[in-house]
Amino acid sequence: MITEIVTFKLRPGMTREDVVTTYRKTAPIWRADPECIRKCYLYDGERRLGGGAYLWRSLEAAKLAHGDAWRKMINELYGSEDEISITYFETPIVADNLVQRTIEEHDTPLATVATE
């Protein structure tokens, strides 16, 4: 598994409410991607940053999801195409209190991680 931390500058004048409303609109995109295990939306009003912490099945999946089309979407939604930071981390273990499990990278199928 891969954890990907993405941050981007927010357009001047965007309120927290504006950002959260936009996040709600984009959540179905990530829920529909079978390679994305989890996404936590991030907001820092003081530094004017938005972003996400993603848990992916693989590094390839993370990079594929955040290509040119995604960068264009980020620019249109938040005005920040040139101010995006992406960092990747190997994620060998996840302590998940929501599903009350410790998930290791070799666990299969990872689909059991997502529950409603």
C-alpha positions as CSV (number, residue, x, y, z in Angstrom):
1,M,0.0,0.0,0.0
2,I,1.0,3.6,-0.6
3,T,0.1,6.7,1.3
4,E,0.1,9.8,-0.8
5,I,0.0,13.3,0.7
6,V,-1.1,16.0,-1.7
7,T,-1.3,19.7,-0.9
8,F,-2.2,22.7,-3.1
9,K,-2.7,26.4,-2.7
10,L,-6.2,27.6,-2.5
11,R,-7.5,30.4,-4.7
12,P,-7.6,33.8,-2.9
13,G,-11.0,34.4,-1.4
14,M,-12.0,30.7,-1.1
15,T,-13.7,30.2,2.3
16,R,-13.6,26.9,4.3
17,E,-17.2,26.5,3.3
18,D,-16.3,26.9,-0.4
19,V,-13.5,24.3,-0.1
20,V,-15.7,21.7,1.8
21,T,-18.5,22.1,-0.7
22,T,-16.0,21.4,-3.5
23,Y,-14.7,18.4,-1.6
24,R,-18.2,17.0,-1.3
25,K,-18.6,17.3,-5.1
26,T,-15.3,15.4,-5.8
27,A,-15.8,12.6,-3.2
28,P,-17.7,10.4,-5.7
29,I,-14.7,10.4,-8.0
30,W,-12.5,8.8,-5.3
31,R,-15.2,6.5,-4.1
32,A,-15.5,5.1,-7.7
33,D,-11.8,4.4,-8.0
34,P,-11.2,0.8,-7.0
35,E,-7.5,1.5,-6.5
36,C,-8.1,4.2,-3.9
37,I,-8.7,2.6,-0.5
38,R,-9.3,5.8,1.4
39,K,-9.0,9.5,1.0
40,C,-8.9,12.1,3.8
41,Y,-9.5,15.6,2.6
42,L,-7.2,18.2,4.2
43,Y,-7.7,21.9,4.9
44,D,-5.4,24.5,6.4
45,G,-7.0,28.0,6.5
46,E,-3.9,29.7,7.9
47,R,-1.6,28.6,5.1
48,R,-4.4,28.6,2.5
49,L,-3.8,24.9,1.6
50,G,-6.1,22.2,0.6
51,G,-5.3,18.6,-0.2
52,G,-5.7,15.0,0.6
53,A,-4.1,12.0,2.3
54,Y,-4.8,8.9,0.1
55,L,-4.3,5.3,0.8
56,W,-3.7,3.5,-2.5
57,R,-3.2,-0.2,-3.5
58,S,0.0,0.8,-5.4
59,L,2.3,3.6,-6.4
60,E,1.3,3.2,-10.0
61,A,-2.4,3.7,-9.1
62,A,-1.6,6.9,-7.2
63,K,0.5,8.3,-10.1
64,L,-2.1,7.3,-12.7
65,A,-4.9,9.1,-10.7
66,H,-3.0,12.3,-10.4
67,G,-2.0,12.9,-14.0
68,D,-2.6,15.8,-16.4
69,A,-6.4,15.6,-16.2
70,W,-6.4,15.7,-12.4
71,R,-4.0,18.7,-12.4
72,K,-6.3,20.5,-14.8
73,M,-9.2,19.8,-12.5
74,I,-7.3,21.1,-9.4
75,N,-6.5,24.3,-11.3
76,E,-10.1,24.8,-12.3
77,L,-11.5,24.1,-8.9
78,Y,-8.9,25.7,-6.7
79,G,-6.7,27.8,-9.0
80,S,-3.5,26.0,-7.9
81,E,-2.1,24.0,-10.8
82,D,1.5,25.3,-10.4
83,E,1.4,25.0,-6.6
84,I,0.9,21.3,-6.0
85,S,3.0,19.1,-3.7
86,I,2.9,15.3,-3.7
87,T,4.8,13.0,-1.4
88,Y,4.6,9.2,-1.4
89,F,5.2,6.8,1.5
90,E,5.2,3.0,1.6
91,T,2.5,1.9,4.0
92,P,3.1,-1.6,5.4
93,I,0.5,-1.4,8.2
94,V,-2.7,0.6,8.9
95,A,-4.3,0.6,12.3
96,D,-7.9,1.1,11.3
97,N,-10.3,1.9,14.2
98,L,-13.3,2.3,11.8
99,V,-13.2,-1.4,10.8
100,Q,-11.5,-2.4,14.0
101,R,-8.6,-4.1,12.2
102,T,-4.9,-3.9,11.7
103,I,-4.4,-4.1,7.9
104,E,-1.0,-5.3,6.6
105,E,0.2,-4.8,3.0
106,H,-0.1,-8.5,2.2
107,D,-3.7,-8.7,3.4
108,T,-6.1,-9.7,0.6
109,P,-8.5,-8.7,-0.6
110,L,-8.1,-5.1,0.4
111,A,-11.7,-4.5,-0.7
112,T,-12.6,-5.7,2.8
113,V,-11.1,-2.4,4.2
114,A,-14.1,-0.4,2.9
115,T,-17.3,-0.8,4.7
116,E,-20.4,1.4,5.1
